[in-house]
Amino acid sequence: MHVKKATAQLALALVVTVTTLAASPAQAAPTAYVTSETAGVGVIDLDQMTLTKTFSFGDDGPRGLSLTADGKRLLLANKKPGDLSEVDTATGKVLRRVKIGKNPEFVRVYGGYAYVTYEPGEDGGPPPGAPGALGAAKGGPPGAAKGDDDENSPPAEIAIVDLKSLRVIRSVKSGHETEGVEFSADGKELLVTNEGDDTVSVYRVGTGAPLRTLKLDHGSRPRGIKRSPDGKQYVVTLENTNKFAVLDARSFKVLKTVDTQLGPYGVAFDPAGKRLMVAAARGKTLQVFDAKTFDHIADVPVGQRCWHFSFTPDGSKVMLACGRSNAVYVFDANSYQPVKQIEGLPLAWGIVTYPRSAGSID
């Protein structure tokens, strides 16, 4: 009897184990998501370094993108409908949408919220559902032509979207042509670059209350912004003066400026925090600097209009979305030698990975 009972228990345990394993989802391969302004979102298998599928969204024109912490939802800023869409990364289906306003561009998911830059337009204002705009810096819409940045044009704004309800809970007025978004190391401050009026604006996370505005060199057009790994500094790329500025994270004083090649935009520290990389888009170059001294280390030739880039989750490679080359360029992150060019991504705009890795967006 004891033998039969033990045998039965063993059989039951095997059944439960097999059933549990069968029900458990397989470990997903590391993946990169790339927005294409005409094709949708390209999905790249990072183990194989191949474009495995493309999620099509008609003529939405997605640009900015960010992932939820679990990698199950992709948030897209869509130019034509002027909205933010939530996409199931397993199926590519749009689950929900929320109206943002004219020309939504940059998206960052942080602490249960999505922060989306956009321009309300002449007859704009806070998008539907927003209780009002906070802050009052003069400026103009992100992505506008340089001739549009006059004092009378409406300021750009940052929509704060609750990811549970996917509703805009607040809209924060910013400066002219708001571009990059970053957060302080303690998560209390939101920083945005305003390329149209050469400023960096600082707000209180949660309330959107304006804290201060830092004025940079006239005509410098600040675009990318990234916090240093130790949280003590910010690096801001200055597209028109071909430099980046290093800011003290407490005083916001400019500690130094460093020359770059033409048109610096995307910026990120490597996963180890030892190097800083800058995408000099007009110079068709990914530049490498020492993360402490900011001494120049190397130049890596890349494609055309490479605005944003990301390291792979293991840190072994760096991938650049090159919009006018309609491709993602892949390089060894240590030797800087080319690994591959992944085609089929017309007007590639931005790139993020899951698991999350260091990059110019995340």
Secondary structure as a PSIPRED ss2 file (coil, helix, strand):
# PSIPRED VFORMAT (PSIPRED V4.0)

   1 M C   1.000  0.000  0.000
   2 H H   0.000  1.000  0.000
   3 V H   0.000  1.000  0.000
   4 K H   0.000  1.000  0.000
   5 K H   0.000  1.000  0.000
   6 A H   0.000  1.000  0.000
   7 T H   0.000  1.000  0.000
   8 A H   0.000  1.000  0.000
   9 Q H   0.000  1.000  0.000
  10 L H   0.000  1.000  0.000
  11 A H   0.000  1.000  0.000
  12 L H   0.000  1.000  0.000
  13 A H   0.000  1.000  0.000
  14 L H   0.000  1.000  0.000
  15 V H   0.000  1.000  0.000
  16 V H   0.000  1.000  0.000
  17 T H   0.000  1.000  0.000
  18 V H   0.000  1.000  0.000
  19 T H   0.000  1.000  0.000
  20 T H   0.000  1.000  0.000
  21 L H   0.000  1.000  0.000
  22 A H   0.000  1.000  0.000
  23 A H   0.000  1.000  0.000
  24 S C   1.000  0.000  0.000
  25 P C   1.000  0.000  0.000
  26 A C   1.000  0.000  0.000
  27 Q C   1.000  0.000  0.000
  28 A C   1.000  0.000  0.000
  29 A C   1.000  0.000  0.000
  30 P C   1.000  0.000  0.000
  31 T E   0.000  0.000  1.000
  32 A E   0.000  0.000  1.000
  33 Y E   0.000  0.000  1.000
  34 V E   0.000  0.000  1.000
  35 T E   0.000  0.000  1.000
  36 S E   0.000  0.000  1.000
  37 E C   1.000  0.000  0.000
  38 T C   1.000  0.000  0.000
  39 A C   1.000  0.000  0.000
  40 G E   0.000  0.000  1.000
  41 V E   0.000  0.000  1.000
  42 G E   0.000  0.000  1.000
  43 V E   0.000  0.000  1.000
  44 I E   0.000  0.000  1.000
  45 D E   0.000  0.000  1.000
  46 L C   1.000  0.000  0.000
  47 D C   1.000  0.000  0.000
  48 Q C   1.000  0.000  0.000
  49 M C   1.000  0.000  0.000
  50 T E   0.000  0.000  1.000
  51 L E   0.000  0.000  1.000
  52 T E   0.000  0.000  1.000
  53 K E   0.000  0.000  1.000
  54 T E   0.000  0.000  1.000
  55 F E   0.000  0.000  1.000
  56 S C   1.000  0.000  0.000
  57 F C   1.000  0.000  0.000
  58 G C   1.000  0.000  0.000
  59 D C   1.000  0.000  0.000
  60 D C   1.000  0.000  0.000
  61 G C   1.000  0.000  0.000
  62 P E   0.000  0.000  1.000
  63 R E   0.000  0.000  1.000
  64 G E   0.000  0.000  1.000
  65 L E   0.000  0.000  1.000
  66 S E   0.000  0.000  1.000
  67 L E   0.000  0.000  1.000
  68 T C   1.000  0.000  0.000
  69 A C   1.000  0.000  0.000
  70 D C   1.000  0.000  0.000
  71 G C   1.000  0.000  0.000
  72 K C   1.000  0.000  0.000
  73 R E   0.000  0.000  1.000
  74 L E   0.000  0.000  1.000
  75 L E   0.000  0.000  1.000
  76 L E   0.000  0.000  1.000
  77 A E   0.000  0.000  1.000
  78 N E   0.000  0.000  1.000
  79 K C   1.000  0.000  0.000
  80 K C   1.000  0.000  0.000
  81 P C   1.000  0.000  0.000
  82 G C   1.000  0.000  0.000
  83 D E   0.000  0.000  1.000
  84 L E   0.000  0.000  1.000
  85 S E   0.000  0.000  1.000
  86 E E   0.000  0.000  1.000
  87 V E   0.000  0.000  1.000
  88 D E   0.000  0.000  1.000
  89 T C   1.000  0.000  0.000
  90 A C   1.000  0.000  0.000
  91 T C   1.000  0.000  0.000
  92 G C   1.000  0.000  0.000
  93 K C   1.000  0.000  0.000
  94 V E   0.000  0.000  1.000
  95 L E   0.000  0.000  1.000
  96 R E   0.000  0.000  1.000
  97 R E   0.000  0.000  1.000
  98 V E   0.000  0.000  1.000
  99 K E   0.000  0.000  1.000
 100 I C   1.000  0.000  0.000
 101 G C   1.000  0.000  0.000
 102 K C   1.000  0.000  0.000
 103 N C   1.000  0.000  0.000
 104 P C   1.000  0.000  0.000
 105 E C   1.000  0.000  0.000
 106 F C   1.000  0.000  0.000
 107 V E   0.000  0.000  1.000
 108 R E   0.000  0.000  1.000
 109 V E   0.000  0.000  1.000
 110 Y E   0.000  0.000  1.000
 111 G C   1.000  0.000  0.000
 112 G C   1.000  0.000  0.000
 113 Y E   0.000  0.000  1.000
 114 A E   0.000  0.000  1.000
 115 Y E   0.000  0.000  1.000
 116 V E   0.000  0.000  1.000
 117 T E   0.000  0.000  1.000
 118 Y E   0.000  0.000  1.000
 119 E C   1.000  0.000  0.000
 120 P C   1.000  0.000  0.000
 121 G C   1.000  0.000  0.000
 122 E C   1.000  0.000  0.000
 123 D C   1.000  0.000  0.000
 124 G C   1.000  0.000  0.000
 125 G C   1.000  0.000  0.000
 126 P C   1.000  0.000  0.000
 127 P C   1.000  0.000  0.000
 128 P C   1.000  0.000  0.000
 129 G C   1.000  0.000  0.000
 130 A C   1.000  0.000  0.000
 131 P C   1.000  0.000  0.000
 132 G C   1.000  0.000  0.000
 133 A E   0.000  0.000  1.000
 134 L E   0.000  0.000  1.000
 135 G C   1.000  0.000  0.000
 136 A C   1.000  0.000  0.000
 137 A C   1.000  0.000  0.000
 138 K C   1.000  0.000  0.000
 139 G C   1.000  0.000  0.000
 140 G C   1.000  0.000  0.000
 141 P C   1.000  0.000  0.000
 142 P C   1.000  0.000  0.000
 143 G C   1.000  0.000  0.000
 144 A C   1.000  0.000  0.000
 145 A C   1.000  0.000  0.000
 146 K H   0.000  1.000  0.000
 147 G H   0.000  1.000  0.000
 148 D H   0.000  1.000  0.000
 149 D C   1.000  0.000  0.000
 150 D C   1.000  0.000  0.000
 151 E C   1.000  0.000  0.000
 152 N C   1.000  0.000  0.000
 153 S C   1.000  0.000  0.000
 154 P C   1.000  0.000  0.000
 155 P C   1.000  0.000  0.000
 156 A C   1.000  0.000  0.000
 157 E E   0.000  0.000  1.000
 158 I E   0.000  0.000  1.000
 159 A E   0.000  0.000  1.000
 160 I E   0.000  0.000  1.000
 161 V E   0.000  0.000  1.000
 162 D E   0.000  0.000  1.000
 163 L C   1.000  0.000  0.000
 164 K C   1.000  0.000  0.000
 165 S C   1.000  0.000  0.000
 166 L C   1.000  0.000  0.000
 167 R E   0.000  0.000  1.000
 168 V E   0.000  0.000  1.000
 169 I E   0.000  0.000  1.000
 170 R E   0.000  0.000  1.000
 171 S E   0.000  0.000  1.000
 172 V E   0.000  0.000  1.000
 173 K E   0.000  0.000  1.000
 174 S C   1.000  0.000  0.000
 175 G C   1.000  0.000  0.000
 176 H C   1.000  0.000  0.000
 177 E C   1.000  0.000  0.000
 178 T E   0.000  0.000  1.000
 179 E E   0.000  0.000  1.000
 180 G E   0.000  0.000  1.000
 181 V E   0.000  0.000  1.000
 182 E E   0.000  0.000  1.000
 183 F E   0.000  0.000  1.000
 184 S C   1.000  0.000  0.000
 185 A C   1.000  0.000  0.000
 186 D C   1.000  0.000  0.000
 187 G C   1.000  0.000  0.000
 188 K C   1.000  0.000  0.000
 189 E E   0.000  0.000  1.000
 190 L E   0.000  0.000  1.000
 191 L E   0.000  0.000  1.000
 192 V E   0.000  0.000  1.000
 193 T E   0.000  0.000  1.000
 194 N E   0.000  0.000  1.000
 195 E C   1.000  0.000  0.000
 196 G C   1.000  0.000  0.000
 197 D C   1.000  0.000  0.000
 198 D C   1.000  0.000  0.000
 199 T E   0.000  0.000  1.000
 200 V E   0.000  0.000  1.000
 201 S E   0.000  0.000  1.000
 202 V E   0.000  0.000  1.000
 203 Y E   0.000  0.000  1.000
 204 R E   0.000  0.000  1.000
 205 V C   1.000  0.000  0.000
 206 G C   1.000  0.000  0.000
 207 T C   1.000  0.000  0.000
 208 G C   1.000  0.000  0.000
 209 A C   1.000  0.000  0.000
 210 P E   0.000  0.000  1.000
 211 L E   0.000  0.000  1.000
 212 R E   0.000  0.000  1.000
 213 T E   0.000  0.000  1.000
 214 L E   0.000  0.000  1.000
 215 K E   0.000  0.000  1.000
 216 L C   1.000  0.000  0.000
 217 D C   1.000  0.000  0.000
 218 H C   1.000  0.000  0.000
 219 G C   1.000  0.000  0.000
 220 S C   1.000  0.000  0.000
 221 R C   1.000  0.000  0.000
 222 P E   0.000  0.000  1.000
 223 R E   0.000  0.000  1.000
 224 G E   0.000  0.000  1.000
 225 I E   0.000  0.000  1.000
 226 K E   0.000  0.000  1.000
 227 R E   0.000  0.000  1.000
 228 S C   1.000  0.000  0.000
 229 P C   1.000  0.000  0.000
 230 D C   1.000  0.000  0.000
 231 G C   1.000  0.000  0.000
 232 K C   1.000  0.000  0.000
 233 Q E   0.000  0.000  1.000
 234 Y E   0.000  0.000  1.000
 235 V E   0.000  0.000  1.000
 236 V E   0.000  0.000  1.000
 237 T E   0.000  0.000  1.000
 238 L E   0.000  0.000  1.000
 239 E C   1.000  0.000  0.000
 240 N C   1.000  0.000  0.000
 241 T C   1.000  0.000  0.000
 242 N C   1.000  0.000  0.000
 243 K E   0.000  0.000  1.000
 244 F E   0.000  0.000  1.000
 245 A E   0.000  0.000  1.000
 246 V E   0.000  0.000  1.000
 247 L E   0.000  0.000  1.000
 248 D E   0.000  0.000  1.000
 249 A C   1.000  0.000  0.000
 250 R C   1.000  0.000  0.000
 251 S C   1.000  0.000  0.000
 252 F C   1.000  0.000  0.000
 253 K C   1.000  0.000  0.000
 254 V E   0.000  0.000  1.000
 255 L E   0.000  0.000  1.000
 256 K E   0.000  0.000  1.000
 257 T E   0.000  0.000  1.000
 258 V E   0.000  0.000  1.000
 259 D E   0.000  0.000  1.000
 260 T C   1.000  0.000  0.000
 261 Q C   1.000  0.000  0.000
 262 L C   1.000  0.000  0.000
 263 G C   1.000  0.000  0.000
 264 P E   0.000  0.000  1.000
 265 Y E   0.000  0.000  1.000
 266 G E   0.000  0.000  1.000
 267 V E   0.000  0.000  1.000
 268 A E   0.000  0.000  1.000
 269 F E   0.000  0.000  1.000
 270 D C   1.000  0.000  0.000
 271 P C   1.000  0.000  0.000
 272 A C   1.000  0.000  0.000
 273 G C   1.000  0.000  0.000
 274 K C   1.000  0.000  0.000
 275 R E   0.000  0.000  1.000
 276 L E   0.000  0.000  1.000
 277 M E   0.000  0.000  1.000
 278 V E   0.000  0.000  1.000
 279 A E   0.000  0.000  1.000
 280 A E   0.000  0.000  1.000
 281 A C   1.000  0.000  0.000
 282 R C   1.000  0.000  0.000
 283 G C   1.000  0.000  0.000
 284 K C   1.000  0.000  0.000
 285 T E   0.000  0.000  1.000
 286 L E   0.000  0.000  1.000
 287 Q E   0.000  0.000  1.000
 288 V E   0.000  0.000  1.000
 289 F E   0.000  0.000  1.000
 290 D E   0.000  0.000  1.000
 291 A C   1.000  0.000  0.000
 292 K C   1.000  0.000  0.000
 293 T C   1.000  0.000  0.000
 294 F C   1.000  0.000  0.000
 295 D C   1.000  0.000  0.000
 296 H E   0.000  0.000  1.000
 297 I E   0.000  0.000  1.000
 298 A E   0.000  0.000  1.000
 299 D E   0.000  0.000  1.000
 300 V E   0.000  0.000  1.000
 301 P E   0.000  0.000  1.000
 302 V C   1.000  0.000  0.000
 303 G C   1.000  0.000  0.000
 304 Q C   1.000  0.000  0.000
 305 R C   1.000  0.000  0.000
 306 C E   0.000  0.000  1.000
 307 W E   0.000  0.000  1.000
 308 H E   0.000  0.000  1.000
 309 F E   0.000  0.000  1.000
 310 S E   0.000  0.000  1.000
 311 F E   0.000  0.000  1.000
 312 T C   1.000  0.000  0.000
 313 P C   1.000  0.000  0.000
 314 D C   1.000  0.000  0.000
 315 G C   1.000  0.000  0.000
 316 S C   1.000  0.000  0.000
 317 K E   0.000  0.000  1.000
 318 V E   0.000  0.000  1.000
 319 M E   0.000  0.000  1.000
 320 L E   0.000  0.000  1.000
 321 A E   0.000  0.000  1.000
 322 C E   0.000  0.000  1.000
 323 G C   1.000  0.000  0.000
 324 R C   1.000  0.000  0.000
 325 S C   1.000  0.000  0.000
 326 N C   1.000  0.000  0.000
 327 A E   0.000  0.000  1.000
 328 V E   0.000  0.000  1.000
 329 Y E   0.000  0.000  1.000
 330 V E   0.000  0.000  1.000
 331 F E   0.000  0.000  1.000
 332 D E   0.000  0.000  1.000
 333 A C   1.000  0.000  0.000
 334 N C   1.000  0.000  0.000
 335 S C   1.000  0.000  0.000
 336 Y C   1.000  0.000  0.000
 337 Q C   1.000  0.000  0.000
 338 P E   0.000  0.000  1.000
 339 V E   0.000  0.000  1.000
 340 K E   0.000  0.000  1.000
 341 Q E   0.000  0.000  1.000
 342 I E   0.000  0.000  1.000
 343 E E   0.000  0.000  1.000
 344 G C   1.000  0.000  0.000
 345 L C   1.000  0.000  0.000
 346 P C   1.000  0.000  0.000
 347 L C   1.000  0.000  0.000
 348 A E   0.000  0.000  1.000
 349 W E   0.000  0.000  1.000
 350 G E   0.000  0.000  1.000
 351 I E   0.000  0.000  1.000
 352 V E   0.000  0.000  1.000
 353 T E   0.000  0.000  1.000
 354 Y E   0.000  0.000  1.000
 355 P C   1.000  0.000  0.000
 356 R C   1.000  0.000  0.000
 357 S C   1.000  0.000  0.000
 358 A C   1.000  0.000  0.000
 359 G E   0.000  0.000  1.000
 360 S C   1.000  0.000  0.000
 361 I C   1.000  0.000  0.000
 362 D C   1.000  0.000  0.000
